[in-house]
Amino acid sequence: MNAPAWLTQRDGLLKESSDGETYFVLLAHKPQFALNVVPVGNDFGCSIRQTQSGKRVVSAGKFASKDDTLKAGLEDLRASLGW
């Protein structure tokens, strides 16, 4: 998965963790948000949390693929940040 344009325009990165289920959004080369793809029935959902505070970001969609779930989670994060 590649970082979306709104993130790279702010010198951000998207890094996959070793578990293959978690992606970190890095800003200033530091992990700021963690996105986890989680099962929701027969579909997937995205759990988003701020790494420093543990504060959750709302992401309510259900998707058939992990890639679609991650893309939607990133879009929810972008909207939450007001970008």
N, C-alpha and C positions, 0 to 999 in steps of 0.2 A: 504494500500500500504506500503510495506517495503522499507527501504532505500537500494539502490544498493550497491554492494560490494565496488565499487570505493569510495563511500562516507563514508561507515563505516570504511574502512581502514585508513581514515584520521580523525577518531573520529568525523565524521559528523552524523547528524540526519536528518530525514525527518518527519516533523510534519504537520498534517492536521489542518487547521484553523476551527473555529466554523461555517463558512459559508459552509463548505463541498466542495467548489470549488477552494480553494486556499491551496497550500502546501508550507511550508517554508523549505528551506535548511539551517540548522544550522551548523555553524562551530565555535568551541570554545564556544558552548552553546549560540550563538547569531545568530539571523536570518540574513543571508547574501543575500539570493535570495528568491523571491516569484514566484511560478509557478501557473498560473491560467488556468483552463480548460475553453475555450470559444467556443460558437457555431460558426461554419463556414458552412453556408448552412445547409445541413442535417447531417453534420459531426461535429467533434470537432477539435480545434487547441489549441496550448499551447502558452500563453503569459508569457514570462520570464523577470523579471526585478531585478536589484540589489536593495536591500532595502535601502541602505544608499544614493546612488546617483540617483536612478531611471533609470539608464542606462539599455537599453534593450539588451537582448541576442536573436539573431535570431533563430527562430524555425518555419519552414515553412510547416510542414506536416499537412495533414488532416487525421483523423482516425474515425472509426465507434464507438469506445468505449472510455470512459473517461480514463480507465486504460491504454489502448494502447497509448493514447495521453500523459498521464503523463510520461509513460516509455520513449517515444520518446523525450519529453521535457527534461527529466533528461539526456538522452544521448546527446542531443544538448548542454546542460549546461556543461557536462563533456568535450566534444570536445572543447568548447569555453575556458574552463579553462586550456586546454592542458594536462588533466589527462588521 
